[in-house]
Amino acid sequence: MIKNATESVVIEFLKEASVQMLHVLDAIGELEPVNGITISRHFGIPRGSVSKITQRLVKLGVIHAESLSSNKKEVLFRLTPSGEQAFKLHQQLHEHMDDNFRIFLSRYNLDQIRFLSELMREVLETSWVGSEMVPVEAEDEHEDYKLSTNKISSPIDLQQKNEILSMLQNFDSKKLSRVKELIRIAFLED
């Protein structure tokens, strides 16, 4: 993104930008004018963090804050011209990544993707600690093995679920739609 930036303010911002800062910038770019509460709900970021991040974005010159004349406590955020450039660069990065992901997947036919999806689903459902290897009928002369799955709800499973939920809370509705579609393709289609 820095390579494609033309303004020094944008370059300096990108050098310091964290993922959460970029998410907040994206929320403002998509929803402007927007208040901190809406940003917090949109990405599941605590209000205090949104407040700190927006203050930092104002200092970096990529957004500006304006109080409503009817309610001085209500602050709305908008992108500055530099913020608009950073927002567009970040959107372009995601489009580039999406394109590369599609190109990568195009190497495989639908049956291969379905096999991989099934394999991933079984790996996720298998308890590697409590499982035993059980031989199953082989379709060819090689003997295949299948893991018997003991679905144990362990603290590790709960931690992984919480980590996934935490990641999902940071996505906007557009990204959640993509994740939902990928999950449907990868884990729910048979």
BAFI-3210 file (N, C-alpha, C; in Angstrom, 3 decimals, decimal comma, padded with zeros to 6 digits):
// residues 190
n [1|2|3|4|5|6|7|8|9|10|11|12|13|14|15|16|17|18|19|20|21|22|23|24|25|26|27|28|29|30|31|32|33|34|35|36|37|38|39|40|41|42|43|44|45|46|47|48|49|50|51|52|53|54|55|56|57|58|59|60|61|62|63|64|65|66|67|68|69|70|71|72|73|74|75|76|77|78|79|80|81|82|83|84|85|86|87|88|89|90|91|92|93|94|95|96|97|98|99|100|101|102|103|104|105|106|107|108|109|110|111|112|113|114|115|116|117|118|119|120|121|122|123|124|125|126|127|128|129|130|131|132|133|134|135|136|137|138|139|140|141|142|143|144|145|146|147|148|149|150|151|152|153|154|155|156|157|158|159|160|161|162|163|164|165|166|167|168|169|170|171|172|173|174|175|176|177|178|179|180|181|182|183|184|185|186|187|188|189|190]
n.u [000,830|001,957|003,714|002,039|000,980|000,579|000,673|002,430|001,349|-000,324|001,506|003,000|000,940|000,323|002,676|002,479|000,070|-002,141|-003,869|-006,391|-006,638|-006,829|-009,232|-011,037|-010,740|-011,728|-014,400|-015,271|-014,906|-016,766|-019,183|-019,467|-021,009|-020,102|-020,585|-018,728|-019,937|-021,378|-019,266|-017,992|-019,950|-020,123|-017,704|-017,254|-015,465|-014,268|-015,744|-014,003|-011,569|-012,153|-012,464|-009,833|-008,452|-009,699|-008,979|-006,242|-006,221|-007,229|-005,119|-003,164|-004,101|-005,915|-008,590|-011,355|-013,010|-016,253|-018,442|-021,910|-024,218|-026,565|-026,091|-023,497|-022,011|-022,158|-020,159|-019,151|-017,433|-015,398|-013,690|-010,589|-009,134|-006,647|-007,187|-009,141|-007,612|-005,983|-007,979|-008,988|-006,684|-006,441|-008,800|-008,227|-006,093|-007,427|-009,112|-007,186|-006,074|-008,350|-008,697|-006,321|-006,784|-008,982|-007,753|-005,884|-007,640|-008,775|-007,099|-007,901|-010,315|-013,882|-014,421|-011,961|-011,801|-014,030|-013,196|-011,010|-012,375|-013,965|-011,955|-010,771|-012,940|-013,254|-010,775|-010,996|-013,091|-012,065|-010,775|-007,620|-006,275|-007,913|-008,534|-008,623|-006,883|-008,655|-008,969|-010,475|-012,553|-010,714|-010,621|-008,832|-005,771|-004,307|-004,345|-006,647|-007,089|-009,246|-010,004|-011,501|-013,831|-013,892|-015,839|-014,856|-015,419|-013,161|-011,042|-009,333|-010,786|-012,887|-011,420|-010,463|-012,898|-013,710|-011,642|-012,165|-014,727|-014,030|-012,433|-014,378|-016,028|-014,671|-015,104|-016,688|-020,037|-019,863|-017,509|-018,220|-020,218|-018,696|-017,133|-019,157|-020,058|-017,719|-017,505|-019,867|-019,353|-016,982|-017,548|-020,232|-021,459|-022,216]
n.v [-001,180|001,199|001,637|002,440|004,780|008,325|010,623|012,207|012,237|010,027|007,972|008,104|007,500|004,851|003,563|003,469|002,256|-000,027|-003,206|-002,910|-000,135|000,232|-001,147|000,495|002,842|001,868|001,375|003,977|005,060|003,538|004,076|006,778|009,949|008,846|007,630|006,790|004,701|003,277|002,385|000,742|-001,253|-002,220|-003,529|-004,925|-003,923|-002,771|000,173|001,963|001,374|002,108|004,834|005,607|004,850|006,437|008,971|008,835|008,523|010,991|012,661|011,740|012,716|011,517|011,268|013,396|014,869|015,848|017,696|017,445|020,095|020,013|018,156|018,032|015,931|013,942|012,763|012,865|011,101|011,605|010,917|012,445|014,045|012,716|010,490|009,359|008,500|006,576|004,800|003,936|002,696|000,593|-000,809|-001,553|-003,281|-005,397|-006,222|-007,071|-009,207|-010,856|-011,425|-012,854|-015,029|-016,200|-016,871|-018,707|-020,734|-021,472|-023,277|-025,735|-028,327|-028,693|-031,108|-031,620|-029,458|-029,956|-032,384|-031,464|-029,750|-031,568|-033,088|-031,090|-030,503|-032,979|-033,147|-030,993|-031,917|-034,089|-035,563|-035,574|-036,473|-038,291|-040,224|-043,286|-045,224|-046,735|-049,367|-049,224|-050,470|-050,718|-049,135|-049,768|-051,687|-050,711|-050,318|-048,385|-046,008|-044,875|-042,282|-042,717|-040,580|-038,890|-036,717|-034,371|-031,840|-029,749|-027,496|-026,414|-026,626|-024,861|-022,517|-022,193|-021,814|-019,427|-017,750|-017,745|-016,586|-014,088|-013,105|-012,984|-011,000|-008,740|-008,253|-006,530|-006,268|-006,980|-008,508|-010,516|-011,758|-012,890|-014,685|-016,335|-017,478|-018,864|-020,681|-022,087|-023,287|-024,693|-026,310|-027,103|-027,897|-030,812]
n.w [000,000|000,751|-001,321|-003,363|-002,446|-002,620|-001,123|001,523|004,089|004,038|003,619|006,008|007,799|006,997|007,682|010,424|010,906|012,433|012,268|013,448|013,324|010,572|010,156|011,538|010,050|007,608|008,353|008,832|006,278|004,830|006,106|006,621|007,390|010,639|013,967|017,003|018,446|016,533|014,937|016,801|017,202|014,596|014,107|016,414|018,213|021,292|022,794|024,083|022,863|020,230|020,622|021,383|019,055|017,070|017,984|017,550|014,756|013,990|014,840|013,101|010,760|008,986|009,408|010,360|013,144|014,107|016,115|016,824|016,433|017,844|019,808|021,765|022,772|020,930|018,426|015,117|012,576|009,727|006,643|005,772|002,855|002,643|004,209|002,642|000,467|001,749|002,584|000,081|-000,941|000,867|000,327|-002,307|-001,824|-000,526|-002,617|-004,444|-002,984|-002,821|-005,561|-006,051|-004,386|-005,662|-008,098|-007,167|-006,195|-008,611|-009,762|-009,064|-009,504|-008,973|-007,621|-006,378|-004,628|-003,045|-001,877|-000,375|001,331|002,755|003,966|005,578|007,263|008,588|009,864|011,622|013,222|014,488|017,380|018,234|020,385|021,768|019,911|018,064|015,664|013,124|010,909|007,651|004,939|001,988|-001,201|-003,122|-003,479|-001,341|002,162|003,844|006,497|009,005|011,237|014,354|015,712|018,660|020,010|021,952|024,140|024,773|026,706|024,826|022,431|023,036|023,340|020,705|019,360|020,557|019,667|016,917|016,907|017,922|015,832|013,809|014,795|014,180|011,537|008,834|007,431|004,727|004,572|006,348|004,888|002,849|004,348|005,338|002,932|002,140|004,266|003,880|001,368|001,938|004,190|004,375|001,998|000,233]
ca.u [000,000|002,849|004,280|001,053|000,542|001,201|000,760|003,306|000,492|-000,799|002,672|003,276|-000,144|000,460|003,820|002,070|-001,269|-002,394|-005,039|-007,587|-006,717|-007,342|-010,644|-011,793|-010,716|-012,672|-015,771|-015,580|-015,028|-017,989|-020,398|-019,413|-020,508|-020,406|-020,122|-017,911|-020,765|-021,665|-018,004|-017,811|-020,884|-019,832|-016,543|-017,121|-014,309|-014,750|-015,890|-012,779|-010,549|-012,557|-012,159|-008,378|-008,040|-010,145|-008,113|-004,959|-006,452|-007,347|-003,750|-002,426|-004,639|-006,668|-010,017|-011,629|-014,155|-017,095|-019,531|-023,203|-024,647|-027,674|-025,625|-022,034|-021,379|-022,178|-019,076|-019,184|-016,129|-015,347|-012,340|-009,969|-008,644|-005,591|-007,877|-009,815|-006,598|-005,613|-009,147|-009,013|-005,544|-006,761|-009,807|-007,521|-005,329|-008,361|-009,528|-006,032|-005,999|-009,489|-008,383|-005,294|-007,422|-009,773|-006,799|-005,361|-008,668|-009,093|-006,209|-008,511|-011,691|-014,860|-014,243|-010,784|-012,153|-014,936|-012,378|-010,269|-013,344|-014,318|-010,774|-010,646|-014,032|-012,940|-009,639|-011,505|-014,000|-011,354|-009,997|-006,388|-005,816|-008,734|-008,909|-007,857|-006,892|-009,499|-008,909|-011,742|-012,411|-009,996|-011,135|-007,770|-005,003|-003,736|-005,287|-006,919|-007,432|-010,146|-009,959|-012,781|-013,850|-014,501|-016,048|-014,639|-015,403|-012,038|-010,741|-008,701|-011,883|-013,568|-010,512|-010,479|-014,186|-013,679|-010,747|-012,889|-015,766|-013,353|-012,062|-015,600|-016,560|-013,916|-015,451|-017,890|-021,057|-019,387|-016,545|-018,952|-020,898|-017,672|-016,793|-020,308|-020,047|-016,601|-017,859|-020,887|-018,694|-015,955|-017,946|-021,628|-021,884|-021,796]
ca.v [000,000|002,357|001,817|003,111|006,033|009,499|011,702|011,906|011,954|008,649|007,098|008,089|006,761|003,425|003,041|003,286|001,674|-001,397|-003,800|-002,265|001,224|000,095|-001,520|001,693|003,702|001,278|001,614|005,390|005,228|002,898|004,521|008,191|010,261|007,759|007,856|005,726|003,568|002,486|001,709|-000,309|-002,345|-002,729|-004,425|-005,594|-003,365|-002,030|001,616|002,642|001,192|002,951|006,216|005,794|004,735|007,621|010,090|008,648|008,784|012,454|013,195|011,364|013,499|010,734|011,521|014,534|014,682|017,034|017,565|017,908|021,321|019,673|017,279|018,182|014,653|013,128|013,115|012,130|011,014|011,578|010,817|013,600|013,595|011,707|009,298|008,770|007,772|005,382|003,921|003,328|001,783|-000,600|-001,526|-002,162|-004,412|-006,506|-006,694|-007,801|-010,469|-011,666|-011,900|-013,893|-016,200|-016,825|-017,474|-019,894|-021,776|-021,892|-024,385|-026,985|-028,520|-028,725|-032,336|-031,455|-028,513|-030,677|-033,318|-030,676|-029,280|-032,709|-033,386|-030,047|-030,700|-034,146|-032,799|-030,133|-032,673|-035,205|-035,348|-036,302|-037,040|-039,415|-041,044|-044,495|-045,518|-047,887|-049,636|-049,325|-051,117|-049,927|-049,286|-050,356|-052,651|-050,088|-050,282|-047,035|-045,895|-043,781|-041,973|-042,630|-039,257|-038,705|-035,274|-033,953|-030,388|-029,446|-026,063|-025,997|-026,419|-023,634|-021,411|-022,013|-021,216|-018,024|-017,036|-017,567|-015,579|-012,793|-012,660|-012,654|-009,734|-007,638|-008,119|-005,787|-007,155|-007,477|-009,577|-011,618|-012,466|-013,717|-015,775|-017,232|-018,223|-019,805|-021,750|-022,908|-024,082|-025,563|-027,223|-027,491|-028,521|-032,212]
ca.w [000,000|000,818|-002,659|-004,206|-001,828|-003,226|-000,147|002,660|005,252|003,877|003,821|007,450|008,429|006,697|008,434|011,813|010,986|012,893|011,618|013,998|012,783|009,206|010,253|011,919|008,866|006,661|008,840|008,596|004,835|004,348|006,791|007,017|008,724|011,567|015,338|017,581|018,856|015,326|014,580|017,806|016,892|013,256|014,143|017,702|018,909|022,463|022,587|024,520|021,815|019,098|021,011|021,291|017,653|016,327|018,388|016,853|013,330|013,848|014,950|011,898|009,650|008,011|009,651|011,225|014,023|014,230|017,078|016,353|017,109|018,734|020,875|021,777|023,099|019,712|017,514|013,857|011,923|008,258|006,099|005,128|001,543|002,866|004,693|001,477|-000,296|002,528|002,508|-001,262|-001,045|001,645|-000,450|-003,441|-001,294|-000,320|-003,943|-004,979|-002,254|-003,271|-006,906|-005,940|-003,788|-006,733|-009,038|-006,495|-006,192|-009,979|-010,128|-008,636|-009,950|-007,895|-006,837|-005,534|-003,563|-002,131|-001,103|000,602|002,318|003,600|004,766|006,609|008,217|009,412|010,719|012,696|014,081|015,087|018,591|017,988|021,644|022,187|018,763|017,742|014,237|012,822|009,473|006,926|003,642|000,996|-002,556|-003,923|-002,709|-000,146|003,275|004,336|007,902|009,346|012,652|015,037|016,327|019,972|020,106|023,316|024,243|025,647|026,797|023,572|021,488|023,430|023,028|019,257|019,003|020,990|018,765|015,653|017,151|018,059|014,489|013,079|015,307|013,586|010,126|008,462|006,858|003,435|004,828|006,960|003,802|002,183|005,256|005,341|001,674|002,187|005,201|003,228|000,329|002,501|005,245|004,406|000,751|000,050]
c.u [000,880|003,403|003,334|000,542|001,290|001,386|001,629|002,501|000,025|000,344|002,993|002,201|000,046|001,637|003,426|000,798|-001,262|-003,607|-006,307|-007,731|-007,276|-008,820|-011,506|-011,845|-011,697|-014,114|-016,177|-015,776|-016,322|-019,251|-020,478|-020,633|-020,981|-019,871|-019,369|-018,705|-021,067|-020,420|-017,777|-018,697|-020,535|-018,716|-016,376|-015,891|-014,848|-014,755|-014,630|-011,670|-010,868|-012,206|-010,665|-007,907|-008,456|-009,338|-006,783|-005,109|-006,611|-005,951|-002,922|-002,964|-005,424|-008,179|-010,150|-012,923|-014,936|-018,214|-020,816|-023,598|-025,757|-027,240|-024,098|-021,307|-021,266|-021,104|-019,191|-017,819|-016,306|-013,881|-011,869|-009,574|-007,526|-006,192|-008,583|-008,820|-006,191|-006,734|-009,174|-007,858|-005,817|-007,814|-009,150|-006,711|-006,245|-008,854|-008,420|-005,913|-007,139|-009,231|-007,358|-005,862|-008,247|-008,861|-006,235|-006,384|-008,985|-008,180|-006,865|-009,929|-012,594|-014,712|-013,044|-011,075|-013,078|-014,167|-011,624|-011,191|-013,713|-013,147|-010,631|-011,723|-013,718|-011,762|-010,119|-012,374|-013,300|-010,618|-008,740|-005,855|-006,584|-009,104|-008,029|-007,942|-007,677|-009,411|-010,316|-011,473|-011,722|-010,596|-010,074|-006,946|-004,349|-004,783|-005,424|-007,268|-008,346|-010,035|-011,358|-012,766|-014,580|-014,641|-015,998|-014,604|-014,340|-011,844|-010,090|-009,771|-012,588|-012,714|-010,510|-011,776|-014,223|-012,771|-011,439|-013,969|-015,170|-012,951|-013,301|-016,183|-015,848|-014,240|-016,673|-018,842|-020,613|-018,434|-017,228|-019,693|-019,923|-017,316|-017,917|-020,323|-018,915|-016,895|-018,883|-020,237|-017,765|-016,500|-019,384|-022,120|-021,383|-021,936]
c.v [001,250|002,670|002,607|004,425|007,210|010,638|011,285|011,584|010,498|007,669|006,979|007,310|005,260|002,793|002,706|002,467|000,234|-001,920|-003,131|-000,833|001,187|-000,291|-000,307|002,661|003,192|001,545|003,058|005,628|004,656|003,551|006,029|008,987|009,211|008,102|006,636|004,503|002,669|001,732|000,525|-001,508|-003,019|-003,767|-005,173|-005,149|-002,589|-000,516|002,385|002,540|002,051|004,397|006,511|005,787|005,971|008,854|010,024|008,955|010,279|013,078|012,907|012,044|012,711|010,797|012,848|014,266|015,977|016,742|018,072|019,161|021,025|018,813|017,276|016,871|013,744|013,633|012,233|012,195|010,928|011,438|012,184|013,143|012,540|010,396|008,571|007,965|006,488|004,348|003,199|002,343|000,477|-001,445|-002,239|-003,375|-005,619|-007,071|-007,529|-009,178|-011,402|-012,245|-013,035|-015,175|-016,942|-017,527|-018,761|-021,031|-022,288|-023,019|-025,740|-027,095|-028,678|-029,970|-032,233|-030,519|-029,180|-031,671|-032,576|-030,173|-030,387|-033,071|-032,375|-030,211|-031,869|-033,878|-031,961|-030,900|-033,790|-034,769|-036,195|-036,947|-038,306|-040,362|-042,278|-044,710|-046,804|-048,153|-049,724|-049,999|-050,194|-050,173|-049,864|-051,287|-052,058|-050,033|-048,846|-047,095|-044,700|-043,549|-042,017|-041,321|-039,300|-037,205|-034,869|-032,432|-030,012|-027,943|-025,542|-025,733|-025,106|-022,415|-021,137|-021,374|-019,743|-017,180|-016,756|-016,509|-014,191|-012,241|-012,217|-011,321|-008,534|-007,411|-007,246|-006,753|-007,741|-008,657|-010,775|-012,432|-013,376|-014,928|-016,804|-018,095|-019,253|-020,969|-022,678|-023,835|-025,121|-026,626|-027,725|-028,145|-029,953|-032,631]
c.w [000,000|-000,568|-003,564|-003,635|-002,442|-002,234|001,029|003,914|005,211|004,129|005,303|008,198|008,220|007,431|009,873|011,976|011,481|012,135|012,132|013,485|011,356|009,208|010,605|010,734|007,817|007,072|008,581|007,105|004,282|004,887|007,038|006,590|009,719|012,951|015,857|017,976|017,660|014,872|015,515|017,503|015,574|013,279|015,451|018,465|020,111|022,209|022,974|023,488|020,603|019,394|020,879|019,832|016,863|016,708|017,650|015,360|013,060|013,880|013,704|010,640|008,611|008,237|010,380|011,972|014,081|015,217|016,452|017,119|018,110|019,925|020,855|022,122|021,875|018,755|016,279|013,202|010,424|007,844|005,612|003,715|001,670|003,340|003,564|000,649|000,433|002,475|001,161|-001,450|-000,300|000,924|-001,634|-003,005|-001,109|-001,652|-004,584|-004,309|-002,675|-004,656|-006,863|-005,338|-004,844|-007,742|-008,443|-006,538|-007,596|-010,466|-009,885|-009,174|-008,733|-007,022|-005,899|-004,360|-002,557|-001,266|-000,007|001,707|003,289|004,512|005,900|007,677|009,149|010,343|011,897|013,689|014,844|016,338|018,453|019,258|021,986|021,070|018,636|016,243|014,009|011,327|008,880|005,601|002,646|-000,371|-003,491|-003,032|-001,461|000,951|003,766|005,824|008,093|010,835|013,231|015,804|017,650|020,151|021,568|023,321|025,261|025,744|025,515|022,529|021,776|023,099|021,529|018,803|019,380|020,094|017,431|015,814|017,262|016,695|013,719|013,528|014,708|012,114|009,939|007,765|005,522|003,634|005,485|005,906|003,073|003,036|005,279|004,085|001,657|003,122|004,559|002,202|000,959|003,440|005,182|003,122|000,691|-001,373]
res [m|i|k|n|a|t|e|s|v|v|i|e|f|l|k|e|a|s|v|q|m|l|h|v|l|d|a|i|g|e|l|e|p|v|n|g|i|t|i|s|r|h|f|g|i|p|r|g|s|v|s|k|i|t|q|r|l|v|k|l|g|v|i|h|a|e|s|l|s|s|n|k|k|e|v|l|f|r|l|t|p|s|g|e|q|a|f|k|l|h|q|q|l|h|e|h|m|d|d|n|f|r|i|f|l|s|r|y|n|l|d|q|i|r|f|l|s|e|l|m|r|e|v|l|e|t|s|w|v|g|s|e|m|v|p|v|e|a|e|d|e|h|e|d|y|k|l|s|t|n|k|i|s|s|p|i|d|l|q|q|k|n|e|i|l|s|m|l|q|n|f|d|s|k|k|l|s|r|v|k|e|l|i|r|i|a|f|l|e|d]
***
